[in-house]
Amino acid sequence: MSDVPALPVTFRPGRTRAVLLTAGVAIFATITAIALLLEKLGPGERLSFIFTAALIFGVLAMLARVKVVADDSGVTVVNIASRRRLDWAEIIQVNLRPGDPWVFLNLSDGTSLPALGIQPGIAKQQAITDARALRALVEARGTRDLP
């Protein structure tokens, strides 16, 4: 049981998050600078450039918000546009197979929930470590006597 992390614990793709937020800031700054430097643009056109830059940053920030939070009462999965709270007993299995883009949680209702907070992308070993830790938590806290 030494592989079971202390709760609460948050799993998130740190490197991917850093890349997305850095790119978002750089894109926002570049487009805003272009809007301000182009002399032939009117105020409305400048605002549309800045609004577009803010929209791009917002999308990248939403992509960067993914995480999986485990605490004493269960797991919260935050994906790009959704958040779902699960009790420990609802999670039957944690899967991260070779080639999977992220972890999948097999649930007691027969469905599978993607957990984008653990993804191999640019940090494969960290994702494997995180998936194993979440699996250990599910095995330690979940119940196996569900139908």
C-alpha positions as CSV (number, residue, x, y, z in Angstrom):
1,M,0.0,0.0,0.0
2,S,3.0,2.3,-0.1
3,D,2.2,3.1,-3.7
4,V,-1.1,4.7,-2.6
5,P,-0.7,8.5,-2.5
6,A,-2.0,10.6,0.4
7,L,-5.3,12.3,-0.2
8,P,-6.2,14.8,-1.5
9,V,-4.2,14.5,-4.7
10,T,-4.5,16.3,-8.1
11,F,-3.4,14.7,-11.3
12,R,-2.9,17.1,-14.3
13,P,-0.7,17.1,-17.4
14,G,1.8,19.7,-16.1
15,R,4.0,20.0,-19.2
16,T,1.1,20.1,-21.6
17,R,-0.6,22.7,-19.4
18,A,2.6,24.9,-19.4
19,V,2.9,24.6,-23.2
20,L,-0.8,25.5,-23.8
21,L,-0.7,28.5,-21.4
22,T,2.6,29.8,-22.7
23,A,1.4,29.5,-26.3
24,G,-1.8,31.3,-25.3
25,V,0.0,34.2,-23.8
26,A,2.4,34.4,-26.7
27,I,-0.4,34.4,-29.3
28,F,-2.4,36.9,-27.3
29,A,0.6,39.3,-27.0
30,T,1.5,38.9,-30.7
31,I,-1.9,39.5,-32.1
32,T,-2.5,42.4,-29.7
33,A,0.8,44.0,-30.7
34,I,0.0,43.6,-34.4
35,A,-3.4,45.2,-33.8
36,L,-1.8,48.2,-32.0
37,L,1.0,48.6,-34.5
38,L,-1.0,48.5,-37.8
39,E,-1.7,52.2,-38.4
40,K,-4.5,51.6,-41.0
41,L,-6.8,49.8,-38.5
42,G,-9.7,51.6,-36.9
43,P,-10.7,51.2,-33.3
44,G,-13.3,48.5,-34.2
45,E,-10.8,46.5,-36.2
46,R,-8.2,46.7,-33.4
47,L,-10.8,45.5,-30.9
48,S,-11.7,42.6,-33.2
49,F,-8.1,41.6,-33.3
50,I,-7.8,41.8,-29.5
51,F,-11.1,39.9,-29.1
52,T,-9.9,37.1,-31.4
53,A,-6.6,36.9,-29.5
54,A,-8.6,36.7,-26.2
55,L,-10.8,34.0,-27.7
56,I,-7.8,31.9,-28.8
57,F,-6.3,32.3,-25.3
58,G,-9.6,31.2,-23.7
59,V,-9.7,28.1,-25.8
60,L,-6.2,27.2,-24.9
61,A,-6.9,27.9,-21.2
62,M,-9.9,25.5,-21.4
63,L,-7.7,22.8,-22.8
64,A,-5.2,23.4,-20.0
65,R,-7.8,23.1,-17.2
66,V,-8.2,19.3,-17.3
67,K,-7.4,17.5,-14.1
68,V,-8.4,14.6,-11.9
69,V,-8.8,15.3,-8.2
70,A,-9.0,12.4,-5.7
71,D,-10.1,13.0,-2.1
72,D,-11.6,11.0,0.7
73,S,-15.1,10.8,-0.7
74,G,-14.3,10.2,-4.4
75,V,-12.9,11.5,-7.6
76,T,-13.7,14.7,-9.6
77,V,-12.9,14.5,-13.3
78,V,-12.5,17.9,-15.0
79,N,-12.4,17.6,-18.8
80,I,-12.4,20.4,-21.4
81,A,-16.1,21.3,-21.1
82,S,-17.4,19.1,-18.3
83,R,-16.9,18.2,-14.7
84,R,-18.1,14.9,-13.1
85,R,-18.0,13.8,-9.5
86,L,-17.7,10.1,-8.8
87,D,-17.8,8.1,-5.6
88,W,-15.0,5.6,-5.2
89,A,-17.4,2.7,-5.6
90,E,-18.5,3.9,-9.0
91,I,-15.0,3.4,-10.5
92,I,-14.4,-0.2,-11.5
93,Q,-11.2,0.1,-13.4
94,V,-8.5,2.6,-14.4
95,N,-7.2,2.0,-18.0
96,L,-4.2,3.5,-19.8
97,R,-3.3,1.2,-22.6
98,P,-0.5,1.8,-25.2
99,G,-1.8,4.2,-27.7
100,D,-4.5,5.7,-25.5
101,P,-4.6,9.5,-25.6
102,W,-5.6,9.6,-21.9
103,V,-6.9,7.5,-19.0
104,F,-10.3,5.9,-19.2
105,L,-12.3,5.1,-16.1
106,N,-14.7,2.1,-16.4
107,L,-17.7,2.8,-14.3
108,S,-20.2,0.6,-12.4
109,D,-23.0,1.7,-14.8
110,G,-21.2,0.1,-17.7
111,T,-19.9,3.3,-19.3
112,S,-16.4,4.6,-19.7
113,L,-15.4,8.1,-18.7
114,P,-12.3,9.7,-20.3
115,A,-10.1,11.4,-17.7
116,L,-8.1,13.9,-19.7
117,G,-6.1,15.0,-16.6
118,I,-3.9,12.0,-17.0
119,Q,-2.5,11.9,-20.6
120,P,0.8,10.5,-22.0
121,G,1.2,13.3,-24.6
122,I,4.6,14.9,-23.8
123,A,5.1,13.3,-20.4
124,K,4.5,9.6,-20.9
125,Q,6.3,8.4,-17.8
126,Q,4.4,10.9,-15.6
127,A,1.1,9.7,-17.0
128,I,2.0,6.1,-16.4
129,T,2.9,6.9,-12.8
130,D,-0.3,8.9,-12.3
131,A,-2.5,6.2,-13.8
132,R,-0.9,3.6,-11.5
133,A,-1.4,5.9,-8.4
134,L,-5.1,6.4,-9.3
135,R,-5.5,2.7,-9.9
136,A,-4.0,2.0,-6.5
137,L,-6.4,4.5,-4.9
138,V,-9.4,2.9,-6.7
139,E,-8.3,-0.6,-5.5
140,A,-7.7,0.6,-2.0
141,R,-10.9,2.7,-1.7
142,G,-13.4,1.2,-4.1
143,T,-15.6,-1.8,-3.4
144,R,-15.5,-4.9,-5.5
145,D,-18.9,-6.3,-4.6
146,L,-20.9,-4.1,-7.0
147,P,-23.2,-6.0,-9.4
